[in-house]
Amino acid sequence: MAEKSQLEVGQRVKFFRMHDKGTALTGKITAIHDDDDLVEIATEADGRVIEVETAEQAHASDVTPIAEVTAVDDPPEEASDETGAESRSSRRRRHA
């Protein structure tokens, strides 16, 4: 769970509904209240619990930021001989 200071508008989060702590949903923060610990979240439709995007309010202590994954560059391909087969030494290193 997060502190209110760790949350920001546009952040993707997982959260529990205020009236149903057994249901975890995901969405993006649309607003953070200055005068209390409530956060406005646009839910992501998952086709099961939420079939269309909805607007929900959650207490900041029931909200957890989801780490965004960034793409990693593909490693360079290993050199191969004219037939397209890898050399024996490179195969041996990979399986060692």
Protein Blocks (a to p, Z undefined) as FASTA:
>chain_A
ZZfklpcehiacddddfklmkbccddddfbdcfkbccdcdddddehlmpmbdcdddddfk
lpccddddddddddddddddfkopacfklmmmmmZZ
